[in-house]
Amino acid sequence: SSASLKKVDGCTYTSATDGSLGYDVVQVDAQIGQAMIGAIKAKMPGESVTPFDIGIPNSVSFTQTLPGGVDSQVTVLSGDKSITVAATRKDGDVAKSQASAKAAAKLLVSHS
């Protein structure tokens, strides 16, 4: 079989004042998905990247400080789907950024 990635769904919601919330759902071979999770974990932690735990197996989560605020990203491998959520907050509230990314990822996993 040929290895491939196929985008299933995704969108971004943007607020001029508060930040943004976006997600992508990609169909992926399980082995490729595991390799992607492993590669992300291998690159952390860095000076500007702080990992956090969302309590979901086969997942990786981190927050980074960007010029426009804080960005929390969650990637979860759920069966043959890779789900990535990014929540950016212009006010710099790390806890709210992480909570938004975690809640959206859990909702998407429950529907995948």
VEXVEX-970799 format. One record per residue: residue number from 1; x, y, z of N, C-alpha, C, O in turn; residue in three letters. Coordinates in steps of 0.1 Angstrom, whole numbers, plus 5000, padded with zeros to 4 digits. Example, Ala and Ser with C-alpha at 12.3 -4.5 7.8 and 13.67 -1.06 7.14 Angstrom:
<rec seq="1" n_east="5132" n_north="4943" n_up="5078" ca_east="5123" ca_north="4955" ca_up="5078" c_east="5132" c_north="4967" c_up="5078" o_east="5142" o_north="4967" o_up="5085" type="ALA"/>
<rec seq="2" n_east="5128" n_north="4978" n_up="5071" ca_east="5137" ca_north="4989" ca_up="5071" c_east="5129" c_north="5000" c_up="5079" o_east="5134" o_north="5011" o_up="5080" type="SER"/>
END
This chain:
<rec seq="1" n_east="5008" n_north="4988" n_up="5000" ca_east="5000" ca_north="5000" ca_up="5000" c_east="5009" c_north="5012" c_up="5000" o_east="5020" o_north="5012" o_up="5005" type="SER"/>
<rec seq="2" n_east="5004" n_north="5023" n_up="4994" ca_east="5012" ca_north="5035" ca_up="4994" c_east="5009" c_north="5044" c_up="5006" o_east="4997" o_north="5045" o_up="5010" type="SER"/>
<rec seq="3" n_east="5019" n_north="5050" n_up="5011" ca_east="5017" ca_north="5059" ca_up="5023" c_east="5012" c_north="5072" c_up="5018" o_east="5017" o_north="5078" o_up="5009" type="ALA"/>
<rec seq="4" n_east="5002" n_north="5077" n_up="5025" ca_east="4997" ca_north="5090" ca_up="5021" c_east="4990" c_north="5097" c_up="5033" o_east="4986" o_north="5090" o_up="5043" type="SER"/>
<rec seq="5" n_east="4988" n_north="5110" n_up="5031" ca_east="4981" ca_north="5118" ca_up="5040" c_east="4969" c_north="5124" c_up="5032" o_east="4971" o_north="5128" o_up="5021" type="LEU"/>
<rec seq="6" n_east="4957" n_north="5124" n_up="5038" ca_east="4946" ca_north="5129" ca_up="5031" c_east="4938" c_north="5138" c_up="5041" o_east="4933" o_north="5134" o_up="5052" type="LYS"/>
<rec seq="7" n_east="4937" n_north="5151" n_up="5038" ca_east="4930" ca_north="5160" ca_up="5047" c_east="4915" c_north="5157" c_up="5046" o_east="4909" o_north="5156" o_up="5036" type="LYS"/>
<rec seq="8" n_east="4909" n_north="5155" n_up="5058" ca_east="4895" ca_north="5151" ca_up="5060" c_east="4887" c_north="5164" c_up="5063" o_east="4876" o_north="5166" o_up="5057" type="VAL"/>
<rec seq="9" n_east="4892" n_north="5172" n_up="5072" ca_east="4885" ca_north="5184" ca_up="5076" c_east="4894" c_north="5194" c_up="5082" o_east="4906" o_north="5191" o_up="5086" type="ASP"/>
<rec seq="10" n_east="4890" n_north="5206" n_up="5084" ca_east="4898" ca_north="5216" ca_up="5090" c_east="4892" c_north="5230" c_up="5088" o_east="4886" o_north="5233" o_up="5078" type="GLY"/>
<rec seq="11" n_east="4895" n_north="5239" n_up="5098" ca_east="4891" ca_north="5253" ca_up="5096" c_east="4898" c_north="5261" c_up="5107" o_east="4904" o_north="5256" o_up="5116" type="CYS"/>
<rec seq="12" n_east="4897" n_north="5274" n_up="5106" ca_east="4902" ca_north="5284" ca_up="5116" c_east="4892" c_north="5294" c_up="5119" o_east="4886" o_north="5300" o_up="5110" type="THR"/>
<rec seq="13" n_east="4890" n_north="5297" n_up="5132" ca_east="4882" ca_north="5308" ca_up="5136" c_east="4891" c_north="5319" c_up="5142" o_east="4900" o_north="5316" o_up="5150" type="TYR"/>
<rec seq="14" n_east="4890" n_north="5331" n_up="5137" ca_east="4899" ca_north="5342" ca_up="5140" c_east="4891" c_north="5353" c_up="5146" o_east="4880" o_north="5357" o_up="5141" type="THR"/>
<rec seq="15" n_east="4896" n_north="5359" n_up="5157" ca_east="4890" ca_north="5371" ca_up="5163" c_east="4901" c_north="5382" c_up="5162" o_east="4912" o_north="5380" o_up="5165" type="SER"/>
<rec seq="16" n_east="4896" n_north="5394" n_up="5158" ca_east="4906" ca_north="5405" ca_up="5156" c_east="4912" c_north="5409" c_up="5170" o_east="4923" o_north="5414" o_up="5170" type="ALA"/>
<rec seq="17" n_east="4905" n_north="5406" n_up="5181" ca_east="4909" ca_north="5411" ca_up="5194" c_east="4915" c_north="5400" c_up="5203" o_east="4923" o_north="5402" o_up="5211" type="THR"/>
<rec seq="18" n_east="4909" n_north="5388" n_up="5201" ca_east="4912" ca_north="5377" ca_up="5211" c_east="4923" c_north="5367" c_up="5207" o_east="4931" o_north="5362" o_up="5215" type="ASP"/>
<rec seq="19" n_east="4923" n_north="5363" n_up="5194" ca_east="4932" ca_north="5353" ca_up="5189" c_east="4925" c_north="5344" c_up="5179" o_east="4917" o_north="5348" o_up="5172" type="GLY"/>
<rec seq="20" n_east="4929" n_north="5331" n_up="5179" ca_east="4923" ca_north="5322" ca_up="5170" c_east="4922" c_north="5308" c_up="5175" o_east="4929" o_north="5304" o_up="5185" type="SER"/>
<rec seq="21" n_east="4914" n_north="5299" n_up="5169" ca_east="4913" ca_north="5285" ca_up="5172" c_east="4911" c_north="5278" c_up="5158" o_east="4902" o_north="5281" o_up="5151" type="LEU"/>
<rec seq="22" n_east="4920" n_north="5269" n_up="5156" ca_east="4920" ca_north="5262" ca_up="5143" c_east="4922" c_north="5247" c_up="5145" o_east="4928" o_north="5243" o_up="5155" type="GLY"/>
<rec seq="23" n_east="4917" n_north="5239" n_up="5135" ca_east="4920" ca_north="5225" ca_up="5136" c_east="4921" c_north="5219" c_up="5122" o_east="4916" o_north="5224" o_up="5112" type="TYR"/>
<rec seq="24" n_east="4928" n_north="5207" n_up="5122" ca_east="4929" ca_north="5199" ca_up="5110" c_east="4928" c_north="5185" c_up="5113" o_east="4933" o_north="5180" o_up="5123" type="ASP"/>
<rec seq="25" n_east="4920" n_north="5177" n_up="5105" ca_east="4919" ca_north="5163" ca_up="5107" c_east="4924" c_north="5157" c_up="5094" o_east="4919" o_north="5160" o_up="5083" type="VAL"/>
<rec seq="26" n_east="4934" n_north="5148" n_up="5096" ca_east="4941" ca_north="5142" ca_up="5084" c_east="4940" c_north="5127" c_up="5085" o_east="4943" o_north="5121" o_up="5096" type="VAL"/>
<rec seq="27" n_east="4936" n_north="5120" n_up="5075" ca_east="4936" ca_north="5105" ca_up="5074" c_east="4951" c_north="5101" c_up="5072" o_east="4957" o_north="5106" o_up="5062" type="GLN"/>
<rec seq="28" n_east="4956" n_north="5092" n_up="5080" ca_east="4970" ca_north="5089" ca_up="5080" c_east="4972" c_north="5074" c_up="5083" o_east="4964" o_north="5069" o_up="5092" type="VAL"/>
<rec seq="29" n_east="4982" n_north="5068" n_up="5077" ca_east="4985" ca_north="5054" ca_up="5081" c_east="4990" c_north="5055" c_up="5096" o_east="4997" o_north="5064" o_up="5099" type="ASP"/>
<rec seq="30" n_east="4986" n_north="5045" n_up="5104" ca_east="4989" ca_north="5045" ca_up="5118" c_east="5004" c_north="5046" c_up="5121" o_east="5008" o_north="5053" o_up="5130" type="ALA"/>
<rec seq="31" n_east="5012" n_north="5039" n_up="5113" ca_east="5027" ca_north="5039" ca_up="5115" c_east="5032" c_north="5053" c_up="5112" o_east="5041" o_north="5058" o_up="5119" type="GLN"/>
<rec seq="32" n_east="5027" n_north="5060" n_up="5102" ca_east="5032" ca_north="5073" ca_up="5099" c_east="5027" c_north="5083" c_up="5110" o_east="5035" o_north="5091" o_up="5114" type="ILE"/>
<rec seq="33" n_east="5015" n_north="5081" n_up="5115" ca_east="5010" ca_north="5089" ca_up="5126" c_east="5019" c_north="5088" c_up="5138" o_east="5022" o_north="5098" o_up="5144" type="GLY"/>
<rec seq="34" n_east="5022" n_north="5076" n_up="5142" ca_east="5031" ca_north="5074" ca_up="5153" c_east="5045" c_north="5080" c_up="5151" o_east="5050" o_north="5086" o_up="5160" type="GLN"/>
<rec seq="35" n_east="5050" n_north="5079" n_up="5139" ca_east="5063" ca_north="5086" ca_up="5136" c_east="5062" c_north="5101" c_up="5137" o_east="5071" o_north="5107" o_up="5142" type="ALA"/>
<rec seq="36" n_east="5050" n_north="5107" n_up="5133" ca_east="5048" ca_north="5121" ca_up="5134" c_east="5048" c_north="5125" c_up="5149" o_east="5054" o_north="5135" o_up="5152" type="MET"/>
<rec seq="37" n_east="5041" n_north="5118" n_up="5157" ca_east="5040" ca_north="5121" ca_up="5171" c_east="5054" c_north="5120" c_up="5178" o_east="5058" o_north="5129" o_up="5185" type="ILE"/>
<rec seq="38" n_east="5061" n_north="5109" n_up="5174" ca_east="5075" ca_north="5108" ca_up="5179" c_east="5084" c_north="5119" c_up="5175" o_east="5092" o_north="5123" o_up="5183" type="GLY"/>
<rec seq="39" n_east="5083" n_north="5123" n_up="5163" ca_east="5092" ca_north="5134" ca_up="5158" c_east="5089" c_north="5147" c_up="5165" o_east="5098" o_north="5155" o_up="5168" type="ALA"/>
<rec seq="40" n_east="5076" n_north="5150" n_up="5168" ca_east="5073" ca_north="5162" ca_up="5175" c_east="5078" c_north="5162" c_up="5189" o_east="5084" o_north="5171" o_up="5194" type="ILE"/>
<rec seq="41" n_east="5076" n_north="5150" n_up="5196" ca_east="5081" ca_north="5149" ca_up="5210" c_east="5097" c_north="5150" c_up="5210" o_east="5102" o_north="5155" o_up="5220" type="LYS"/>
<rec seq="42" n_east="5103" n_north="5145" n_up="5200" ca_east="5118" ca_north="5145" ca_up="5200" c_east="5123" c_north="5159" c_up="5199" o_east="5135" o_north="5162" o_up="5203" type="ALA"/>
<rec seq="43" n_east="5116" n_north="5168" n_up="5193" ca_east="5120" ca_north="5182" ca_up="5191" c_east="5117" c_north="5191" c_up="5203" o_east="5121" o_north="5202" o_up="5204" type="LYS"/>
<rec seq="44" n_east="5110" n_north="5185" n_up="5213" ca_east="5107" ca_north="5193" ca_up="5226" c_east="5115" c_north="5188" c_up="5237" o_east="5121" o_north="5177" o_up="5236" type="MET"/>
<rec seq="45" n_east="5117" n_north="5195" n_up="5248" ca_east="5113" ca_north="5209" ca_up="5249" c_east="5124" c_north="5218" c_up="5244" o_east="5136" o_north="5214" o_up="5243" type="PRO"/>
<rec seq="46" n_east="5121" n_north="5229" n_up="5239" ca_east="5130" ca_north="5239" ca_up="5235" c_east="5129" c_north="5252" c_up="5243" o_east="5121" o_north="5252" o_up="5253" type="GLY"/>
<rec seq="47" n_east="5137" n_north="5262" n_up="5240" ca_east="5136" ca_north="5274" ca_up="5248" c_east="5123" c_north="5280" c_up="5248" o_east="5118" o_north="5286" o_up="5258" type="GLU"/>
<rec seq="48" n_east="5116" n_north="5280" n_up="5236" ca_east="5103" ca_north="5287" ca_up="5235" c_east="5091" c_north="5277" c_up="5235" o_east="5080" o_north="5282" o_up="5233" type="SER"/>
<rec seq="49" n_east="5094" n_north="5265" n_up="5238" ca_east="5083" ca_north="5255" ca_up="5237" c_east="5082" c_north="5248" c_up="5251" o_east="5092" o_north="5243" o_up="5256" type="VAL"/>
<rec seq="50" n_east="5070" n_north="5247" n_up="5256" ca_east="5067" ca_north="5241" ca_up="5269" c_east="5057" c_north="5230" c_up="5267" o_east="5045" o_north="5233" o_up="5264" type="THR"/>
<rec seq="51" n_east="5060" n_north="5217" n_up="5269" ca_east="5051" ca_north="5206" ca_up="5267" c_east="5041" c_north="5206" c_up="5279" o_east="5044" o_north="5211" o_up="5290" type="PRO"/>
<rec seq="52" n_east="5028" n_north="5202" n_up="5276" ca_east="5018" ca_north="5199" ca_up="5287" c_east="5011" c_north="5187" c_up="5283" o_east="5011" o_north="5182" o_up="5272" type="PHE"/>
<rec seq="53" n_east="5004" n_north="5181" n_up="5293" ca_east="4998" ca_north="5168" ca_up="5292" c_east="4983" c_north="5170" c_up="5291" o_east="4977" o_north="5177" o_up="5299" type="ASP"/>
<rec seq="54" n_east="4976" n_north="5163" n_up="5281" ca_east="4961" ca_north="5164" ca_up="5280" c_east="4955" c_north="5152" c_up="5285" o_east="4942" o_north="5151" o_up="5284" type="ILE"/>
<rec seq="55" n_east="4962" n_north="5141" n_up="5289" ca_east="4956" ca_north="5129" ca_up="5293" c_east="4950" c_north="5120" c_up="5283" o_east="4942" o_north="5112" o_up="5286" type="GLY"/>
<rec seq="56" n_east="4954" n_north="5122" n_up="5270" ca_east="4950" ca_north="5113" ca_up="5259" c_east="4961" c_north="5105" c_up="5254" o_east="4972" o_north="5111" o_up="5251" type="ILE"/>
<rec seq="57" n_east="4960" n_north="5092" n_up="5253" ca_east="4971" ca_north="5084" ca_up="5247" c_east="4974" c_north="5089" c_up="5232" o_east="4966" o_north="5094" o_up="5226" type="PRO"/>
<rec seq="58" n_east="4986" n_north="5086" n_up="5228" ca_east="4990" ca_north="5089" ca_up="5214" c_east="4988" c_north="5104" c_up="5211" o_east="4983" o_north="5107" o_up="5200" type="ASN"/>
<rec seq="59" n_east="4993" n_north="5112" n_up="5220" ca_east="4991" ca_north="5126" ca_up="5218" c_east="5004" c_north="5134" c_up="5222" o_east="5012" o_north="5129" o_up="5229" type="SER"/>
<rec seq="60" n_east="5005" n_north="5146" n_up="5217" ca_east="5016" ca_north="5155" ca_up="5221" c_east="5010" c_north="5169" c_up="5221" o_east="5002" o_north="5173" o_up="5213" type="VAL"/>
<rec seq="61" n_east="5014" n_north="5177" n_up="5232" ca_east="5008" ca_north="5190" ca_up="5234" c_east="5019" c_north="5199" c_up="5238" o_east="5028" o_north="5195" o_up="5246" type="SER"/>
<rec seq="62" n_east="5019" n_north="5211" n_up="5233" ca_east="5029" ca_north="5221" ca_up="5237" c_east="5024" c_north="5235" c_up="5236" o_east="5014" o_north="5238" o_up="5228" type="PHE"/>
<rec seq="63" n_east="5030" n_north="5244" n_up="5243" ca_east="5026" ca_north="5259" ca_up="5242" c_east="5039" c_north="5266" c_up="5239" o_east="5050" o_north="5263" o_up="5243" type="THR"/>
<rec seq="64" n_east="5038" n_north="5276" n_up="5230" ca_east="5049" ca_north="5284" ca_up="5226" c_east="5045" c_north="5299" c_up="5227" o_east="5033" o_north="5302" o_up="5224" type="GLN"/>
<rec seq="65" n_east="5054" n_north="5307" n_up="5230" ca_east="5052" ca_north="5321" ca_up="5230" c_east="5056" c_north="5327" c_up="5216" o_east="5067" o_north="5325" o_up="5211" type="THR"/>
<rec seq="66" n_east="5046" n_north="5334" n_up="5210" ca_east="5048" ca_north="5340" ca_up="5197" c_east="5047" c_north="5355" c_up="5198" o_east="5042" o_north="5360" o_up="5208" type="LEU"/>
<rec seq="67" n_east="5051" n_north="5362" n_up="5187" ca_east="5050" ca_north="5377" ca_up="5188" c_east="5036" c_north="5382" c_up="5191" o_east="5034" o_north="5392" o_up="5197" type="PRO"/>
<rec seq="68" n_east="5026" n_north="5374" n_up="5186" ca_east="5012" ca_north="5379" ca_up="5188" c_east="5005" c_north="5373" c_up="5200" o_east="4993" o_north="5375" o_up="5202" type="GLY"/>
<rec seq="69" n_east="5012" n_north="5366" n_up="5209" ca_east="5006" ca_north="5360" ca_up="5220" c_east="5011" c_north="5346" c_up="5223" o_east="5023" o_north="5343" o_up="5220" type="GLY"/>
<rec seq="70" n_east="5003" n_north="5338" n_up="5229" ca_east="5006" ca_north="5324" ca_up="5232" c_east="4998" c_north="5315" c_up="5223" o_east="4987" o_north="5317" o_up="5220" type="VAL"/>
<rec seq="71" n_east="5005" n_north="5304" n_up="5219" ca_east="4999" ca_north="5294" ca_up="5210" c_east="5000" c_north="5280" c_up="5217" o_east="5011" o_north="5276" o_up="5219" type="ASP"/>
<rec seq="72" n_east="4989" n_north="5273" n_up="5219" ca_east="4989" ca_north="5260" ca_up="5224" c_east="4985" c_north="5250" c_up="5213" o_east="4974" o_north="5253" o_up="5207" type="SER"/>
<rec seq="73" n_east="4993" n_north="5240" n_up="5211" ca_east="4989" ca_north="5230" ca_up="5200" c_east="4988" c_north="5216" c_up="5206" o_east="4996" o_north="5212" o_up="5215" type="GLN"/>
<rec seq="74" n_east="4978" n_north="5209" n_up="5201" ca_east="4976" ca_north="5195" ca_up="5205" c_east="4975" c_north="5187" c_up="5193" o_east="4968" o_north="5190" o_up="5183" type="VAL"/>
<rec seq="75" n_east="4982" n_north="5176" n_up="5192" ca_east="4981" ca_north="5166" ca_up="5181" c_east="4978" c_north="5152" c_up="5187" o_east="4985" o_north="5148" o_up="5196" type="THR"/>
<rec seq="76" n_east="4967" n_north="5146" n_up="5182" ca_east="4963" ca_north="5133" ca_up="5188" c_east="4961" c_north="5124" c_up="5176" o_east="4955" o_north="5127" o_up="5165" type="VAL"/>
<rec seq="77" n_east="4966" n_north="5112" n_up="5177" ca_east="4964" ca_north="5101" ca_up="5168" c_east="4953" c_north="5093" c_up="5173" o_east="4954" o_north="5086" o_up="5183" type="LEU"/>
<rec seq="78" n_east="4942" n_north="5092" n_up="5165" ca_east="4930" ca_north="5085" ca_up="5169" c_east="4926" c_north="5076" c_up="5157" o_east="4920" o_north="5080" o_up="5147" type="SER"/>
<rec seq="79" n_east="4930" n_north="5063" n_up="5158" ca_east="4928" ca_north="5053" ca_up="5147" c_east="4936" c_north="5058" c_up="5135" o_east="4948" o_north="5059" o_up="5136" type="GLY"/>
<rec seq="80" n_east="4929" n_north="5060" n_up="5124" ca_east="4936" ca_north="5064" ca_up="5112" c_east="4935" c_north="5079" c_up="5110" o_east="4937" o_north="5084" o_up="5098" type="ASP"/>
<rec seq="81" n_east="4932" n_north="5086" n_up="5120" ca_east="4931" ca_north="5101" ca_up="5119" c_east="4942" c_north="5108" c_up="5128" o_east="4944" o_north="5104" o_up="5140" type="LYS"/>
<rec seq="82" n_east="4948" n_north="5118" n_up="5123" ca_east="4956" ca_north="5127" ca_up="5131" c_east="4949" c_north="5140" c_up="5132" o_east="4945" o_north="5146" o_up="5122" type="SER"/>
<rec seq="83" n_east="4946" n_north="5144" n_up="5145" ca_east="4939" ca_north="5156" ca_up="5148" c_east="4948" c_north="5166" c_up="5154" o_east="4954" o_north="5163" o_up="5164" type="ILE"/>
<rec seq="84" n_east="4949" n_north="5178" n_up="5148" ca_east="4957" ca_north="5188" ca_up="5154" c_east="4949" c_north="5201" c_up="5156" o_east="4941" o_north="5205" o_up="5148" type="THR"/>
<rec seq="85" n_east="4950" n_north="5206" n_up="5168" ca_east="4943" ca_north="5218" ca_up="5172" c_east="4953" c_north="5229" c_up="5177" o_east="4963" o_north="5225" o_up="5183" type="VAL"/>
<rec seq="86" n_east="4951" n_north="5241" n_up="5173" ca_east="4959" ca_north="5252" ca_up="5177" c_east="4950" c_north="5263" c_up="5183" o_east="4941" o_north="5268" o_up="5176" type="ALA"/>
<rec seq="87" n_east="4953" n_north="5268" n_up="5195" ca_east="4946" ca_north="5279" ca_up="5201" c_east="4956" c_north="5290" c_up="5205" o_east="4965" o_north="5288" o_up="5212" type="ALA"/>
<rec seq="88" n_east="4953" n_north="5301" n_up="5199" ca_east="4962" ca_north="5313" ca_up="5201" c_east="4955" c_north="5324" c_up="5208" o_east="4943" o_north="5327" o_up="5205" type="THR"/>
<rec seq="89" n_east="4961" n_north="5329" n_up="5219" ca_east="4955" ca_north="5340" ca_up="5227" c_east="4964" c_north="5352" c_up="5227" o_east="4976" o_north="5351" o_up="5230" type="ARG"/>
<rec seq="90" n_east="4958" n_north="5363" n_up="5222" ca_east="4966" ca_north="5376" ca_up="5222" c_east="4969" c_north="5381" c_up="5236" o_east="4978" o_north="5389" o_up="5237" type="LYS"/>
<rec seq="91" n_east="4961" n_north="5377" n_up="5246" ca_east="4963" ca_north="5383" ca_up="5259" c_east="4974" c_north="5375" c_up="5267" o_east="4977" o_north="5379" o_up="5278" type="ASP"/>
<rec seq="92" n_east="4979" n_north="5365" n_up="5261" ca_east="4990" ca_north="5357" ca_up="5268" c_east="4986" c_north="5348" c_up="5279" o_east="4995" o_north="5343" o_up="5286" type="GLY"/>
<rec seq="93" n_east="4973" n_north="5345" n_up="5280" ca_east="4968" ca_north="5336" ca_up="5290" c_east="4971" c_north="5321" c_up="5286" o_east="4963" o_north="5315" o_up="5279" type="ASP"/>
<rec seq="94" n_east="4982" n_north="5316" n_up="5292" ca_east="4986" ca_north="5302" ca_up="5288" c_east="4975" c_north="5292" c_up="5293" o_east="4972" o_north="5283" o_up="5285" type="VAL"/>
<rec seq="95" n_east="4970" n_north="5293" n_up="5304" ca_east="4960" ca_north="5283" ca_up="5309" c_east="4948" c_north="5283" c_up="5300" o_east="4943" o_north="5272" o_up="5297" type="ALA"/>
<rec seq="96" n_east="4943" n_north="5294" n_up="5296" ca_east="4931" ca_north="5294" ca_up="5287" c_east="4934" c_north="5289" c_up="5273" o_east="4926" o_north="5283" o_up="5267" type="LYS"/>
<rec seq="97" n_east="4946" n_north="5292" n_up="5269" ca_east="4951" ca_north="5287" ca_up="5256" c_east="4951" c_north="5272" c_up="5256" o_east="4946" o_north="5265" o_up="5247" type="SER"/>
<rec seq="98" n_east="4957" n_north="5266" n_up="5266" ca_east="4958" ca_north="5252" ca_up="5268" c_east="4945" c_north="5246" c_up="5269" o_east="4942" o_north="5235" o_up="5263" type="GLN"/>
<rec seq="99" n_east="4936" n_north="5252" n_up="5278" ca_east="4923" ca_north="5246" ca_up="5280" c_east="4914" c_north="5246" c_up="5267" o_east="4907" o_north="5236" o_up="5264" type="ALA"/>
<rec seq="100" n_east="4915" n_north="5256" n_up="5259" ca_east="4908" ca_north="5257" ca_up="5246" c_east="4913" c_north="5246" c_up="5237" o_east="4905" o_north="5239" o_up="5230" type="SER"/>
<rec seq="101" n_east="4926" n_north="5244" n_up="5235" ca_east="4932" ca_north="5234" ca_up="5226" c_east="4928" c_north="5220" c_up="5231" o_east="4924" o_north="5212" o_up="5223" type="ALA"/>
<rec seq="102" n_east="4929" n_north="5218" n_up="5244" ca_east="4925" ca_north="5205" ca_up="5250" c_east="4911" c_north="5201" c_up="5248" o_east="4907" o_north="5190" o_up="5243" type="LYS"/>
<rec seq="103" n_east="4902" n_north="5211" n_up="5251" ca_east="4887" ca_north="5208" ca_up="5249" c_east="4884" c_north="5206" c_up="5235" o_east="4876" o_north="5196" o_up="5232" type="ALA"/>
<rec seq="104" n_east="4889" n_north="5213" n_up="5225" ca_east="4886" ca_north="5211" ca_up="5211" c_east="4891" c_north="5198" c_up="5206" o_east="4885" o_north="5191" o_up="5199" type="ALA"/>
<rec seq="105" n_east="4904" n_north="5194" n_up="5211" ca_east="4909" ca_north="5181" ca_up="5206" c_east="4901" c_north="5170" c_up="5212" o_east="4898" o_north="5160" o_up="5204" type="ALA"/>
<rec seq="106" n_east="4897" n_north="5170" n_up="5224" ca_east="4889" ca_north="5160" ca_up="5230" c_east="4875" c_north="5158" c_up="5223" o_east="4870" o_north="5147" o_up="5220" type="LYS"/>
<rec seq="107" n_east="4869" n_north="5170" n_up="5219" ca_east="4857" ca_north="5169" ca_up="5212" c_east="4859" c_north="5163" c_up="5198" o_east="4851" o_north="5155" o_up="5194" type="LEU"/>
<rec seq="108" n_east="4869" n_north="5167" n_up="5191" ca_east="4872" ca_north="5161" ca_up="5178" c_east="4875" c_north="5147" c_up="5178" o_east="4870" o_north="5139" o_up="5170" type="LEU"/>
<rec seq="109" n_east="4882" n_north="5142" n_up="5189" ca_east="4885" ca_north="5128" ca_up="5190" c_east="4872" c_north="5120" c_up="5193" o_east="4871" o_north="5109" o_up="5187" type="VAL"/>
<rec seq="110" n_east="4863" n_north="5126" n_up="5200" ca_east="4851" ca_north="5119" ca_up="5203" c_east="4842" c_north="5117" c_up="5191" o_east="4833" o_north="5108" o_up="5191" type="SER"/>
<rec seq="111" n_east="4844" n_north="5125" n_up="5181" ca_east="4836" ca_north="5125" ca_up="5169" c_east="4843" c_north="5118" c_up="5157" o_east="4838" o_north="5117" o_up="5146" type="HIS"/>
<rec seq="112" n_east="4856" n_north="5114" n_up="5159" ca_east="4863" ca_north="5108" ca_up="5148" c_east="4861" c_north="5093" c_up="5147" o_east="4867" o_north="5087" o_up="5138" type="SER"/>
END
